Amino acid sequence: MSESYAIYATILGMALVTALTRFTGYWIIGKVAIKGRVAAALEAMPAAVLAAIVTPTALATGFAETVAVAVTVLLALRCHTLIAVGGGVLTVVALRFAFAG
């Protein structure tokens, strides 16, 4: 097997394992009644994931990215996560375009 085929096979294998773990998790969660603290933790997870993604950006980049993180956080408090991420992306694009010299 040549090196390029090995790379493609590895990528395909990783994609299949990722899909399998996701679908298995959804199937298992569908079979179990979730109540109390576990339900609260699962409901809070999207916000925690968003915070883990945007915090390094807010602390280690420039003005446009820092403002975009603030916009993302404000939108996340009021809107769906996808809208918050989209708003942050649009903000950083607009600020980079506005300050491009």
C-alpha beads as a LAMMPS data file, in Angstrom:
LAMMPS data file: protein, C-alpha beads

101 atoms
100 bonds

1 atom types
1 bond types

-500.0 500.0 xlo xhi
-500.0 500.0 ylo yhi
-500.0 500.0 zlo zhi

Masses

1 110.0

Atoms # bond

1 1 1 0.000 0.000 0.000
2 1 1 1.487 3.323 -0.972
3 1 1 1.838 6.135 1.500
4 1 1 -1.034 8.211 0.073
5 1 1 -3.446 5.267 0.309
6 1 1 -2.404 4.704 3.907
7 1 1 -3.161 8.337 4.698
8 1 1 -6.605 8.135 3.086
9 1 1 -7.334 4.841 4.852
10 1 1 -6.322 6.386 8.188
11 1 1 -8.567 9.420 7.656
12 1 1 -11.481 7.210 6.624
13 1 1 -10.922 4.945 9.644
14 1 1 -10.883 7.912 12.026
15 1 1 -14.073 9.277 10.465
16 1 1 -15.814 5.920 10.861
17 1 1 -14.738 5.553 14.497
18 1 1 -15.893 9.105 15.247
19 1 1 -19.285 8.501 13.610
20 1 1 -19.656 5.172 15.403
21 1 1 -18.986 6.696 18.819
22 1 1 -21.444 9.536 18.178
23 1 1 -24.236 7.291 16.964
24 1 1 -23.622 4.795 19.766
25 1 1 -23.779 7.618 22.321
26 1 1 -27.067 8.900 20.891
27 1 1 -28.475 5.381 20.907
28 1 1 -27.460 4.769 24.530
29 1 1 -28.779 8.160 25.705
30 1 1 -32.080 7.383 23.957
31 1 1 -32.453 4.232 26.069
32 1 1 -31.756 5.874 29.445
33 1 1 -33.957 8.241 31.450
34 1 1 -31.878 11.294 32.331
35 1 1 -32.885 13.280 35.403
36 1 1 -31.479 15.645 37.987
37 1 1 -27.867 16.715 37.960
38 1 1 -26.956 14.683 34.881
39 1 1 -29.673 16.415 32.856
40 1 1 -28.487 19.815 34.066
41 1 1 -24.890 18.982 33.131
42 1 1 -25.893 17.866 29.645
43 1 1 -27.925 21.044 29.136
44 1 1 -24.955 23.208 30.167
45 1 1 -22.482 21.415 27.928
46 1 1 -22.882 23.560 24.744
47 1 1 -22.034 26.727 26.685
48 1 1 -19.025 25.034 28.289
49 1 1 -17.726 23.859 24.919
50 1 1 -18.173 27.342 23.443
51 1 1 -16.296 28.879 26.373
52 1 1 -13.441 26.396 25.957
53 1 1 -13.149 27.312 22.283
54 1 1 -13.317 31.107 22.554
55 1 1 -11.376 31.798 25.775
56 1 1 -7.897 31.175 24.311
57 1 1 -8.812 33.433 21.399
58 1 1 -9.897 36.226 23.729
59 1 1 -6.665 36.070 25.701
60 1 1 -4.057 35.605 22.972
61 1 1 -5.073 37.619 19.893
62 1 1 -5.748 41.136 18.636
63 1 1 -8.492 43.720 18.936
64 1 1 -10.848 42.254 16.314
65 1 1 -10.766 38.799 17.863
66 1 1 -11.267 40.108 21.400
67 1 1 -14.316 42.148 20.355
68 1 1 -15.657 39.141 18.432
69 1 1 -15.345 36.975 21.558
70 1 1 -17.320 39.556 23.553
71 1 1 -20.018 39.596 20.860
72 1 1 -20.092 35.792 20.849
73 1 1 -20.537 35.650 24.622
74 1 1 -23.346 38.228 24.571
75 1 1 -25.131 36.417 21.761
76 1 1 -24.671 33.066 23.513
77 1 1 -26.514 34.419 26.536
78 1 1 -29.558 35.279 24.400
79 1 1 -29.493 33.082 21.269
80 1 1 -28.776 29.616 19.957
81 1 1 -25.096 28.577 19.964
82 1 1 -24.898 28.528 16.160
83 1 1 -26.148 32.126 15.977
84 1 1 -23.594 33.161 18.604
85 1 1 -20.721 31.574 16.703
86 1 1 -21.920 33.096 13.421
87 1 1 -22.160 36.524 15.019
88 1 1 -18.621 36.224 16.336
89 1 1 -17.288 35.176 12.946
90 1 1 -19.077 38.039 11.204
91 1 1 -17.749 40.479 13.792
92 1 1 -14.127 39.443 13.353
93 1 1 -14.460 39.550 9.553
94 1 1 -16.040 43.019 9.641
95 1 1 -13.429 44.408 12.047
96 1 1 -10.521 42.946 10.113
97 1 1 -11.944 44.431 6.903
98 1 1 -12.560 47.811 8.563
99 1 1 -9.031 48.050 9.974
100 1 1 -7.198 46.483 7.025
101 1 1 -4.633 48.905 5.796

Bonds

1 1 1 2
2 1 2 3
3 1 3 4
4 1 4 5
5 1 5 6
6 1 6 7
7 1 7 8
8 1 8 9
9 1 9 10
10 1 10 11
11 1 11 12
12 1 12 13
13 1 13 14
14 1 14 15
15 1 15 16
16 1 16 17
17 1 17 18
18 1 18 19
19 1 19 20
20 1 20 21
21 1 21 22
22 1 22 23
23 1 23 24
24 1 24 25
25 1 25 26
26 1 26 27
27 1 27 28
28 1 28 29
29 1 29 30
30 1 30 31
31 1 31 32
32 1 32 33
33 1 33 34
34 1 34 35
35 1 35 36
36 1 36 37
37 1 37 38
38 1 38 39
39 1 39 40
40 1 40 41
41 1 41 42
42 1 42 43
43 1 43 44
44 1 44 45
45 1 45 46
46 1 46 47
47 1 47 48
48 1 48 49
49 1 49 50
50 1 50 51
51 1 51 52
52 1 52 53
53 1 53 54
54 1 54 55
55 1 55 56
56 1 56 57
57 1 57 58
58 1 58 59
59 1 59 60
60 1 60 61
61 1 61 62
62 1 62 63
63 1 63 64
64 1 64 65
65 1 65 66
66 1 66 67
67 1 67 68
68 1 68 69
69 1 69 70
70 1 70 71
71 1 71 72
72 1 72 73
73 1 73 74
74 1 74 75
75 1 75 76
76 1 76 77
77 1 77 78
78 1 78 79
79 1 79 80
80 1 80 81
81 1 81 82
82 1 82 83
83 1 83 84
84 1 84 85
85 1 85 86
86 1 86 87
87 1 87 88
88 1 88 89
89 1 89 90
90 1 90 91
91 1 91 92
92 1 92 93
93 1 93 94
94 1 94 95
95 1 95 96
96 1 96 97
97 1 97 98
98 1 98 99
99 1 99 100
100 1 100 101
